[in-house]
Amino acid sequence: MTPHVSVVLPTRNRLPQLRRALAGVAAQSFRDCEVIVVDDGSTDGTREWLSDGCAGVRFVTTPAPGGAGAARNRGIAQARGELIAFLDDDDVWRPAYLEQQVRHLDANREAALSYADHVEIDASGRARRPDTRALMKYRTVLVRMLAESFIHTMSVVMCRRGLFDALGHFDESLHIVHDLEWYARLLAAGQQFVHLPQTLVGRAVPGGLVTRHRQWLEEERRVVETTFAAGATVPGDERLVRACRSLYFARLGFSRGDVPFGLACLADALRTSTRWTLRIAARRVDRRLQRPDRAETREAAAP
């Protein structure tokens, strides 16, 4: 019998986290689904553990690591469901996740993709709900996506399988921002995203991105330049996006102790648009004063 939802879960050398993620899938109230784990060249016993028989899980292996985008593409190629839900191996769904996402897409037939809210859980187990409200007023959702990358993890995303047939799969040359490029491609093509305002996912932070911030910035700029070159935005949008992202990476660089990188990003933001840089910085300070970071409640912390 064909499942309604295909869960695609790429993994590499994170067997303890994978077990926890799969336990969260097994606890779902929605049962009409298949689970496809793509082992992206693990060397920690993941393949052997999957081969021994992980109940209810199909798995695909790759001879050598190809990156998350390539692993997701392999999982999609095996998927049979009308809907595809993505899950990272170090994230955990709450039991109602699949049920609520399916219901949301059923209620929004015009939408191609639904994304839910999440909490971020650090290494000590503390949980914080990120502020994902739009920082500025943007001309389009595409501009907002490029400026703020407001979907922080693919673990909150469920989409229709036909998107990949119509608009293509993930760009495997992008090892960090293949998801951003795909979102931008969908939005540029006129596809609609809908937000499910329920906290249904626990996301592990920090992830690998913060240790590869230079590569992250380089890949992001490729995506932004390609999108603008395709004529999906206007010049004013490009200045706003570049200033916003340069400020973000400046802050990330300083937080990682990479001062030269942080200073270069700050200088780039000011060169791009002093006006936008000052407005964005002021908005961020105001937002921080309104809502200082704090630990979440016990209820929010429990995945």
N, C-alpha and C positions, 0 to 999 in steps of 0.2 A: 504494500500500500504506500502510495506517495505521501511523504510528510508535508505538512503545511509550511514548516519552518526548517531551514538548514542552519545550524550553528557552526560557524567556521572559526577555529581556534588554532592559530599558529604558535609554535613553541620552539625554544632552543635552550637547552641546558638549564631548565628551571623545573625540574621534576617535582620538588615539594610544592612550589606554587601552582604547577599544573594540576596536581592532585586536589588542591584546595579549590581551584577554579572549576574543575569538573564536579566536585561535590556540590558547588553552588548550582550547576546546571542540573544535576540529579535531583535537587530539592525544588525545582520549578513546579509551580501549580499547573502550568500548561504542558501537556505531554505529547502533543502531535508534532514532534520534531525529531530530527536526526542530528547527531553530533559528529563533526569531521575535524579531527586533530591533524594538523600538518606539522610533522617533525622536521624542522629545518636544519638537519645535520647535527643533531645533538650527540654529545660524547659522554653524557652523564648517566646513561642507563635508561633514558626515556624510551628509546626504541624497544628495548628489551621488555620494559614494563608494559608498553602498549601491546607488544606481540604476545605477552602472556595471557592476554584476554581482559581488556578493560570493558566491562559490560556496557552495552548500548553505544559503543564508540566505534566509528570507522576511522582508520588512520592512514595517512599518506606519508611516505618518507622521501627525503631528497638526499642524493649522494653527497652533496656539499652545501653549506649555507648559501642561500640566495637572497636573504633579506625578507622582511615582513611582507612587503608588497608582493613579491614572487610567491611566498608561501600562501598568502590569501588567494592569489589567482589560482593556485593549484587546488585549494579547497573549493573555490567557486566552481571550478571545472567538474568537481565531483558532486556538487550540490543538486538535489532533486526538488527542493522546496520552492514554493511560490515566493516566499520571503526569506531573506538571509539576515541573520543576526551575527554580528562580529563580537568576539571576546578575546581580550589579551590574556596571556597565561598567568599574569600576576594580579588580575582584577577579579572581583567576585560580584555576581548578581544576587540581589535579594530574590526571595522565592516568587514574588509576583511579577518579576521583570518581563518575561516573555508574554505572559497573559496580558499585561497592560499595554505593551508595545503592539501586539497583534490587534487588540481592541482599538487602539488609537489609529492605526493605519486603516482598519476597517471603517472607522468613522470619518476618515479623511481620504476618500478615494482618489482625490486629485493629487495627493502628495506622493512623491517618490520615496521619501525618506523621513523617518521619525527619529528624534534624538531625545533622550531622557536626561534628568539631572543626576549628579553624582556627588559623593564626598571623596575627599583626598585623604588617604591614610598614610602617615609617615612611618618611619622604621620603628618608632617607639609605640605605635598603635594609636596615636592621637589622630582624630578625624577633624577635618575642617571643610565646611561647605564653600567652594570657590564662588566668587561674585562674577557671574557670567552675564550680567546685564550689559547692554550696549553702552560703551563709554561715550560715544558721540552719536549725532544723528547722521546716518549714512544715506546716500542716494539709493542704494540697492542692497539687498542681502549679500550679493557677491562682494561688494566693496567692504561690507562689514566682515565677511569671512576672511578676506585678504588682510584686513587691518588688525583683526583681533583673534583670528583662528579660534572661534568661540566653541567649537566642539573639541574638547580636550583629549578625548580618547575614543577609539572606535568601539569600545565596549558599551557605549551608550547608544549605538546606531543599529537600527534595523531598516532594511530597504527592500525594494521589489527586485526580484531576480532579473526581470527583463531589462533593467537599466544597463547591465553589463553587455547584453546582446546589442542594445541600441547605441550605447555611447562608449563602449570599450571597457577594458579592465584597468587595474592599477598599473601605473608607470613603474616598471621594475628597475629603471635606472635611478630612481629616487629611493634612497634607503631610509630616509627619515620622514619626508613630507609627502609620501605617495598618497596619503589620505587627503591632505589639503589640496593637492593637484586634482584629485578626483572630485572633491566637493566643488571646486572652482569650475571644473568642466561641466558638471551637472547644472550648476546655477547659471552659467553662461548659456547653456542650451535651453534655459527656461523651466527647468525642473523645480518643483516646490518642496521645501523642507517644512516639517511641522515639529514644534517643540512639545514634549510631554513633560509638564512641570511637576514631576514626581521624582524624589531621590531614590533611585533603584539600583545604584551601582556603587561599589567601593573600589576606588582606584588607588593603586599603590604608587606612592611618590617618595623620593625622587626616582624618576626613571632614567634610562640611558641617555635621553636627550640632553640633560644638563651637563653631561660629561663630554658631549660632542657638539657644543654650541656653535663652533666655527663652521662645521659641516652643515649644521641645521640652517644657519643663516645663508650660506651659499646656495643650498637647495631651495630655500624659500624664495630667494631673489630670482632664481631661474623661473620658478612658477609664476611669480608676479610679472616678470618681464614678458613671458609667453602670453599670459592672459591679456595684458595691455596691448601687446602687438597684434592680438587677434581682434582688437577693436571692441572689446566687451565693456570698456570703461572710458572715461574722459580724462584729460590731462590733470585736472584738479584732483580727481580721485587718486591718481598715481602719487601725487605729492603727499596727500593725506596718508595713504597706505605706507609709503616709505618712511615718513616721519614717525608714524605710530610703531612700526616694527623696529626701526632703528633704536627708538627709545626703549622698547621692550628688551632688545638684545643688549643694549648698554647696561641696563639694570641686571640682566642675567650674567653678563661678563663680570661686573663688579662683585656680584654675590659669589661668583666662583673664584675670585681672586685674580682674574685675567684682566688686569687694569688696562694694558694697551688695547685690547679688544674693546673693552667698555668705552674708553675714550674715543676710539675710532668710530664706534657706532653713534656716540653722542654728537661728535662732529658732523657725521653724515646726516643726522636728523636736522641739525641746525642749518647745514648747507642746503638741504632739500627744501625746507620751509621753516623759517624762524617762527612765523605766526602759528603754524600748526603745532610745532614742537612745544611752544609755550602754552598753547591752549590744552594740548593733551596732557602735559605735565601738571597743569593746574587742576584739570579734571581728576587725574589720578590722586593727587594730594587731597582734594576735596572728598573723593570716594573713600580714601583711607581713613580720613577723620570721621566720616559718617559711620563707617563699618570696620573698625579695627579687627585684625586677625584674632581669632579666638578658637579655642577647642570646641568641637561640637558637643552636643548632648549625648548621653549614652545611647539614646534611640537612634540618632543620626549615625553614630559610629558603628553600629552593628550592621554588617553586610547581610 
